[in-house]
Amino acid sequence: MKYMKTIHQYLPLYPIEPGSRRLIVGTIHPEDPSRFKVKFFYGNKGSLWTILHKAFPSELTDPDSVESIRSFLKARKIAMSDTVAECSRKRPTALDTDLTDIRLHEAMIPQIRHSAIKEIFFTSGFGTNNAFKLFYVDLLKQRITADMRGKREFMLSEHIFGRPVRLHILHSPAGTANISLSKNSEYLAERHRYEGVKGPVQAFKIDYYRRVFAVS
């Protein structure tokens, strides 16, 4: 079987800056970045940037502009990175489960160590080739324990990066994740707030990202 090779286009261009305090981590962009609307991380559909634009409209003024996105990230000291530097794909999809022959982005670890990052946010969790699993198990060589599953936040021991770092698994920004999110206990507990709202799950997600990325 012939697999499609993907080499990450943005990791060499946008290393983690030393002054960064927060980091958003995914896996890798889809196989053909030439078709992206935005030539940046999460540029294929703009879902993450659309959510953050709606959460912080006066700061991220244009979700289709790399300049606007980078200005927002810089002002909030947020860095972007991914766990996969290079891979092949079994099928032409953006699914993590279709990734194979993975070469990890090992340079991310020293970049984090030499930054001021205290929080890391992952756009996918414990599944096959998901961002958190690749980071925690494959890059950090840590073991996922039974009590970790089902949780979204963890504190990383300070011996790894020289300071305690909070790890946070986000609700996926992808619109395709809204069906599963509609059954999530966190959403169900707040569903009453969105009665009569068009697109209640997406509205919840925007509020969620506003809370998560509020300036502390």
Residue pairs with C-beta under 8 A, 6 or more apart in sequence:
1 90
3 88
3 89
3 90
3 100
3 101
4 31
4 88
4 89
4 92
5 31
5 86
5 87
5 88
5 89
5 101
6 28
6 29
6 30
6 31
6 86
6 87
6 88
6 89
7 85
7 86
8 28
8 29
8 82
8 84
8 85
8 86
8 105
9 29
9 33
10 29
10 40
10 41
10 80
10 82
11 81
11 82
11 85
11 105
11 107
14 40
14 41
14 79
14 80
14 81
15 107
15 111
16 23
16 79
16 81
16 108
16 111
16 112
16 115
16 117
17 79
17 115
18 114
18 115
18 116
19 77
19 115
19 116
20 77
20 78
20 79
20 115
20 116
20 117
21 77
21 78
21 116
21 117
21 118
21 119
22 76
22 77
22 78
22 79
22 117
22 118
22 119
22 120
22 121
22 213
23 78
23 79
23 80
23 81
23 112
23 115
23 117
23 119
23 120
23 121
24 41
24 48
24 78
24 79
24 80
24 81
24 120
24 121
24 123
25 81
25 82
25 83
25 108
25 120
25 121
25 122
25 123
25 131
25 132
25 135
26 41
26 42
26 82
26 83
26 122
26 123
26 124
26 131
27 82
27 83
27 84
27 96
27 99
27 123
27 124
27 129
27 130
27 131
27 134
28 82
28 83
28 84
28 85
28 87
28 99
29 36
29 41
29 42
29 43
29 44
29 82
29 94
30 44
30 93
30 94
31 89
31 92
33 39
33 43
33 44
35 44
36 43
36 44
37 43
37 44
37 45
37 46
37 64
38 46
38 49
38 63
38 64
38 65
38 66
38 69
39 66
40 66
40 69
40 70
40 80
41 48
41 80
41 82
42 48
42 49
42 173
44 94
45 174
45 175
46 63
46 64
47 173
47 174
47 175
48 123
48 173
49 60
49 63
49 64
49 69
50 63
51 173
51 205
51 206
51 209
52 60
52 63
52 72
52 209
52 213
53 60
53 61
53 62
53 63
54 206
55 206
55 207
55 209
55 210
55 213
56 72
56 210
56 213
59 72
59 75
59 76
60 68
60 69
60 72
61 68
62 68
63 69
72 78
73 79
73 80
76 213
76 215
77 116
78 213
79 115
79 117
81 105
81 108
81 111
82 105
82 108
82 131
83 104
83 105
83 108
83 131
83 134
83 135
83 138
83 139
84 99
84 102
84 103
84 104
84 105
84 129
84 134
85 103
85 104
85 105
85 106
85 107
86 102
86 103
87 99
87 100
87 101
87 102
87 103
88 99
88 100
88 101
89 98
89 99
89 100
90 98
90 99
90 100
91 98
96 124
96 127
96 128
96 129
96 130
96 131
97 127
97 128
97 129
99 129
102 129
102 134
104 134
104 138
104 139
105 139
106 139
108 139
109 139
109 140
112 120
112 161
112 165
113 161
113 162
117 161
117 165
118 163
118 164
118 165
118 166
119 165
119 166
119 167
119 168
120 135
120 165
120 166
120 167
120 168
121 168
121 169
121 170
121 212
122 130
122 131
122 132
122 135
122 167
122 168
122 169
122 170
123 131
123 170
123 172
123 173
124 130
124 131
124 132
124 169
124 172
125 131
125 132
125 133
125 152
125 169
126 132
126 133
126 144
126 149
126 169
127 133
132 167
132 169
133 144
136 142
136 144
136 167
137 143
137 144
140 156
140 160
148 154
152 168
152 169
152 170
153 166
153 167
153 168
153 169
154 166
154 167
155 164
155 165
155 166
155 167
156 164
156 165
156 166
156 167
157 164
158 164
158 165
168 212
170 209
170 212
171 177
171 181
171 184
171 186
171 205
171 208
172 181
173 205
173 209
175 202
178 201
178 202
178 205
181 187
181 201
181 204
181 205
182 201
186 208
187 201
187 204
190 204
191 200
191 204
193 204
194 200
194 201
194 203
194 204
197 203
